[in-house]
Amino acid sequence: MSSTKIDYDSIDRIISTGEKEQSLWEIQKSLPLASTTAEKSNLILLQAWVFYLNEDYDMAHQYLDKAYGHNDTITIRINLVRGLLYFKQGKLMNCYDSIQSILRIDPDSDDAKKMLKIFRQKTTVS
């Protein structure tokens, strides 16, 4: 285990620039610094987010699968991103399933409730 801390602020700044390759490289070089499985899962989740932002949905799904299930917080985050992916892909029932997975873990999740509201608007308009 290394005593060097992961610089999440730096990673966030790079992601916000939209530089996909630089973002992924920064996250990848931080993975060996992860001292817990949850921390590693969070970094993998960030990689999935970068792929999502760059509309590489297949890769985003693959990275979400790698990060899955280490604790409820991570599972909720994964399902939020997965729900957004499905929504963007027009896979509305899969989106709904992701929202329901979140609500089973945290019935008070504001993010899931917002997604459910958008989902309902989309399905009543379509």
Contact map, one row per residue, 1 for C-alpha under 8 A:
111000000000000000000000000000001110000000000000000000000000000000000000000000000000000000000000000000000000000000000000000000
111110000000000000000000000000001010000000000000000000000000000000000000000000000000000000000000000000000000000000000000000000
111110000000000000000000000000001000000000000000000000000000000000000000000000000000000000000000000000000000000000000000000000
011111000000000000000000000000001000000000000000000000000000000000000000000000000000000000000000000000000000000000000000000000
011111100000000000000000000000001000000000000000000000000000000000000000000000000000000000000000000000000000000000000000000000
000111110000000000000000000001001100000000000000000000000000000000000000000000000000000000000000000000000000000000000000000000
000011111110000000000000000000000000000000000000000000000000000000000000000000000000000000000000000000000000000000000000000000
000001111111000000000000000000000000000000000000000000000000000000000000000000000000000000000000000000000000000000000000000000
000000111111100000000000000000000000000000000000000000000000000000000000000000000000000000000000000000000000000000000000000000
000000111111110000000000000000000000000000000000000000000000000000000000000000000000000000000000000000000000000000000000000000
000000111111111000000010011000000000000000000000000000000000000000000000000000000000000000000000000000000000000000000000000000
000000011111111100000000000000000000000000000000000000000000000000000000000000000000000000000000000000000000000000000000000000
000000001111111110000000000000000000000000000000000000000000000000000000000000000000000000000000000000000000000000000000000000
000000000111111111100110000000000000000000000000000000000000000000000000000000000000000000000000000000000000000000000000000000
000000000011111111110010000000000000000000000000010000000000000000000000000000000000000000000000000000000000000000000000000000
000000000001111111100000000000000000000000000000000000000000000000000000000000000000000000000000000000000000000000000000000000
000000000000111111100000000000000000000000000000000000000000000000000000000000000000000000000000000000000000000000000000000000
000000000000011111110010000000000000000000000000000000000000000000000000000000000000000000000000000000000000000000000000000000
000000000000011111111110000000000000000000000000000000000000000000000000000000000000000000000000000000000000000000000000000000
000000000000001001111111000000000000000000000000011001000000000000000000000000000000000000000000000000000000000000000000000000
000000000000000000111111100000000000000000000000000000000000000000000000000000000000000000000000000000000000000000000000000000
000000000000010000111111110000000000000000000000000000000000000000000000000000000000000000000000000000000000000000000000000000
000000000010011001111111111000000000000000000010010000000000000000000000000000000000000000000000000000000000000000000000000000
000000000000000000011111111100000000000000000010010000000000000000000000000000000000000000000000000000000000000000000000000000
000000000000000000001111111110000000000000000000000000000000000000000000000000000000000000000000000000000000000000000000000000
000000000010000000000111111111000000000000000000000000000000000000000000000000000000000000000000000000000000000000000000000000
000000000010000000000011111111100000000000110110000000000000000000000000000000000000000000000000000000000000000000000000000000
000000000000000000000001111111100000000000000000000000000000000000000000000000000000000000000000000000000000000000000000000000
000000000000000000000000111111111000000000000000000000000000000000000000000000000000000000000000000000000000000000000000000000
000001000000000000000000011111111100000000100000000000000000000000000000000000000000000000000000000000000000000000000000000000
000000000000000000000000001111111100000100100000000000000000000000000000000000000000000000000000000000000000000000000000000000
000000000000000000000000000011111100000000000000000000000000000000000000000000000000000000000000000000000000000000000000000000
111111000000000000000000000011111110000000000000000000000000000000000000000000000000000000000000000000000000000000000000000000
100001000000000000000000000001111111101100000000000000000000000000000000000000000000000000000000000000000000000000000000000000
110000000000000000000000000000001111101100000000000000000000000000000000000000000000000000000000000000000000000000000000000000
000000000000000000000000000000000111111100000000000000000000000000000000000000000000000000000000000000000000000000000000000000
000000000000000000000000000000000111111110000000000000000000000000000100000000000000000000000000000000000000000000000000000000
000000000000000000000000000000000001111111000000000000000000000000000110010000000000000000000000000000000000000000000000000000
000000000000000000000000000000000111111111100000000000000000000000000000000000000000000000000000000000000000000000000000000000
000000000000000000000000000000100111111111110000000000000000000000100000000000000000000000000000000000000000000000000000000000
000000000000000000000000000000000000111111111000000000000000000001110100010000000000000000000000000000000000000000000000000000
000000000000000000000000000000000000011111111100000000000000000000100000010000000000000000000000000000000000000000000000000000
000000000000000000000000001001100000001111111110000000000000000000000000000000000000000000000000000000000000000000000000000000
000000000000000000000000001000000000000111111111000000000000001101100000000000000000000000000000000000000000000000000000000000
000000000000000000000000000000000000000011111111100000000000001100100000000001000000000000000000000000000000000000000000000000
000000000000000000000000001000000000000001111111110000000000000000000000000000000000000000000000000000000000000000000000000000
000000000000000000000011001000000000000000111111111000000001001000000000000000000000000000000000000000000000000000000000000000
000000000000000000000000000000000000000000011111111100000011111100000000000000000000000000000000000000000000000000000000000000
000000000000000000000000000000000000000000001111111110000001000000000000000000001000000000000000000000000000000000000000000000
000000000000001000010011000000000000000000000111111111000001000000000000000000000000000000000000000000000000000000000000000000
000000000000000000010000000000000000000000000011111111111011000000000000000000000000000000000000000000000000000000000000000000
000000000000000000000000000000000000000000000001111111111001000000000000000000001000100000000000000000000000000000000000000000
000000000000000000000000000000000000000000000000111111110000000000000000000000000000000000000000000000000000000000000000000000
000000000000000000010000000000000000000000000000011111110000000000000000000000000000000000000000000000000000000000000000000000
000000000000000000000000000000000000000000000000001111111000000000000000000000000000000000000000000000000000000000000000000000
000000000000000000000000000000000000000000000000001111111111000000000000000000000000000000000000000000000000000000000000000000
000000000000000000000000000000000000000000000000001100111111100000000000000000000000100000000000000000000000000000000000000000
000000000000000000000000000000000000000000000000000000011111110000000000000000000000000000000000000000000000000000000000000000
000000000000000000000000000000000000000000000001001000011111111000000000000000000000000000000000000000000000000000000000000000
000000000000000000000000000000000000000000000011111100011111111100000000000000000000000000000000000000000000000000000000000000
000000000000000000000000000000000000000000000001000000001111111110000000000000000100100000000000000000000000000000000000000000
000000000000000000000000000000000000000000000001000000000111111111000000000000000000000000000000000000000000000000000000000000
000000000000000000000000000000000000000000011011000000000011111111100000000000000000000000000000000000000000000000000000000000
000000000000000000000000000000000000000000011001000000000001111111110000000001000100000000000000000000000000000000000000000000
000000000000000000000000000000000000000000000000000000000000111111110000000000000000000000000000000000000000000000000000000000
000000000000000000000000000000000000000010010000000000000000011111110000000000000000000000000000000000000000000000000000000000
000000000000000000000000000000000000000111011000000000000000001111111100010001000000000000000000000000000000000000000000000000
000000000000000000000000000000000000000010000000000000000000000111111100011001000000000000000000000000000000000000000000000000
000000000000000000000000000000000000000000000000000000000000000000111111011000000000000000000000000000000000000000000000000000
000000000000000000000000000000000000110010000000000000000000000000111111011000000000000000000000000000000000000000000000000000
000000000000000000000000000000000000010000000000000000000000000000001111111000000000000000000000000000000000000000000000000000
000000000000000000000000000000000000000000000000000000000000000000001111111100000000000000000000000000001000000000000000000000
000000000000000000000000000000000000000000000000000000000000000000000011111110000000000000000000000000000000000000000000000000
000000000000000000000000000000000000010011000000000000000000000000111111111111000000000000000000000000000000000000000000000000
000000000000000000000000000000000000000000000000000000000000000000011111111111100000000000000000000001000000000000000000000000
000000000000000000000000000000000000000000000000000000000000000000000001111111110000000000000000000011001000000000000000000000
000000000000000000000000000000000000000000000000000000000000000000000000111111111000000000000000000000000000000000000000000000
000000000000000000000000000000000000000000001000000000000000000100110000011111111100000000000000000000000000000000000000000000
000000000000000000000000000000000000000000000000000000000000000000000000001111111110000000000000011011000000000000000000000000
000000000000000000000000000000000000000000000000000000000000000000000000000111111111000000000000011001000000001100000000000000
000000000000000000000000000000000000000000000000100100000000000000000000000011111111100000000000000000000000000000000000000000
000000000000000000000000000000000000000000000000000000000000100100000000000001111111110000000010010000000000000000000000000000
000000000000000000000000000000000000000000000000000000000000000000000000000000111111111000000111111000000000000000000000000000
000000000000000000000000000000000000000000000000000000000000000000000000000000011111111100000010000000000000000000000000000000
000000000000000000000000000000000000000000000000000100001000100000000000000000001111111110000010000000000000000000000000000000
000000000000000000000000000000000000000000000000000000000000000000000000000000000111111111110110000000000000000000000000000000
000000000000000000000000000000000000000000000000000000000000000000000000000000000011111111110010000000000000000000000010000000
000000000000000000000000000000000000000000000000000000000000000000000000000000000001111111100000000000000000000000000000000000
000000000000000000000000000000000000000000000000000000000000000000000000000000000000111111100000000000000000000000000000000000
000000000000000000000000000000000000000000000000000000000000000000000000000000000000011111110000000000000000000000000000000000
000000000000000000000000000000000000000000000000000000000000000000000000000000000000011111111110000000000000000000000000000000
000000000000000000000000000000000000000000000000000000000000000000000000000000000000011001111111000000000000000000000010000000
000000000000000000000000000000000000000000000000000000000000000000000000000000000000000000111111100000000000000000000000000000
000000000000000000000000000000000000000000000000000000000000000000000000000000000010010000111111110000000000000000000000000000
000000000000000000000000000000000000000000000000000000000000000000000000000000000111111000111111111000000000000000000010000000
000000000000000000000000000000000000000000000000000000000000000000000000000000000010000000011111111100000000000000010010000000
000000000000000000000000000000000000000000000000000000000000000000000000000000000010000000001111111110000000000000000000000000
000000000000000000000000000000000000000000000000000000000000000000000000000000110110000000000111111111000000000000000000000000
000000000000000000000000000000000000000000000000000000000000000000000000000000110010000000000011111111100000000100110000000000
000000000000000000000000000000000000000000000000000000000000000000000000000000000000000000000001111111110000000100000000000000
000000000000000000000000000000000000000000000000000000000000000000000000000100100000000000000000111111111000000000000000000000
000000000000000000000000000000000000000000000000000000000000000000000000001100110000000000000000011111111110100100000000000000
000000000000000000000000000000000000000000000000000000000000000000000000000000000000000000000000001111111111100100000000000000
000000000000000000000000000000000000000000000000000000000000000000000000000000000000000000000000000111111110000000000000000000
000000000000000000000000000000000000000000000000000000000000000000000001000100000000000000000000000011111110000000000000000000
000000000000000000000000000000000000000000000000000000000000000000000000000000000000000000000000000001111111100000000000000000
000000000000000000000000000000000000000000000000000000000000000000000000000000000000000000000000000001111111100000000000000000
000000000000000000000000000000000000000000000000000000000000000000000000000000000000000000000000000000100111110010000000000000
000000000000000000000000000000000000000000000000000000000000000000000000000000000000000000000000000001100111111110000000000000
000000000000000000000000000000000000000000000000000000000000000000000000000000000000000000000000000000000001111111000000000000
000000000000000000000000000000000000000000000000000000000000000000000000000000010000000000000000000000000000111111100000000000
000000000000000000000000000000000000000000000000000000000000000000000000000000010000000000000000001101100000111111110000000000
000000000000000000000000000000000000000000000000000000000000000000000000000000000000000000000000000000000001111111111000000000
000000000000000000000000000000000000000000000000000000000000000000000000000000000000000000000000000000000000011111111100000000
000000000000000000000000000000000000000000000000000000000000000000000000000000000000000000000000001000000000001111111110000000
000000000000000000000000000000000000000000000000000000000000000000000000000000000000000000000001001000000000000111111111000000
000000000000000000000000000000000000000000000000000000000000000000000000000000000000000000000000000000000000000011111111100000
000000000000000000000000000000000000000000000000000000000000000000000000000000000000000000000000000000000000000001111111110000
000000000000000000000000000000000000000000000000000000000000000000000000000000000000001000010011000000000000000000111111111000
000000000000000000000000000000000000000000000000000000000000000000000000000000000000000000000000000000000000000000011111111100
000000000000000000000000000000000000000000000000000000000000000000000000000000000000000000000000000000000000000000001111111110
000000000000000000000000000000000000000000000000000000000000000000000000000000000000000000000000000000000000000000000111111111
000000000000000000000000000000000000000000000000000000000000000000000000000000000000000000000000000000000000000000000011111111
000000000000000000000000000000000000000000000000000000000000000000000000000000000000000000000000000000000000000000000001111111
000000000000000000000000000000000000000000000000000000000000000000000000000000000000000000000000000000000000000000000000111111
000000000000000000000000000000000000000000000000000000000000000000000000000000000000000000000000000000000000000000000000011111
